[in-house]
Amino acid sequence: MHAARLETSPRLKSVMAALWDGEWHSTMELAMRTGGCAIHSDIAELRANGIEIESRYEGVSANGRRVYAYRAALPQGTTCD
C-alpha cells in the first residue's frame, strides 16, 4: 500500500482532526464528518504515518453490517482543548 503523507493530504488531515478529540467515532460518523468514503483505508494510512489509532468492534447495525469505532491514542496527559 502506498500511504499518503499526513503533512500534504487534506483527506488525512480531515480524518485526523475528527479523531483528535480522543473520543470514539464510528466509521459512518467519520465518513459523514469528513466526506470520506473509505475510512478504513484512511485509518490504515494514518497508521502508516506513525499515528496510533485505537479501534474497537461495536457490534452489528440494524442492516447487518459490522460497526467499528476509532479514536486517536493520545499521549498520557495530553488534552484536546
Secondary structure as UniProt FT lines:
FT   HELIX           6..8
FT   HELIX           10..19
FT   TURN            20..21
FT   STRAND          25..26
FT   HELIX           27..34
FT   HELIX           39..48
FT   TURN            49..50
FT   STRAND          53..60
FT   TURN            62..63
FT   STRAND          66..72
FT   TURN            76..77
//
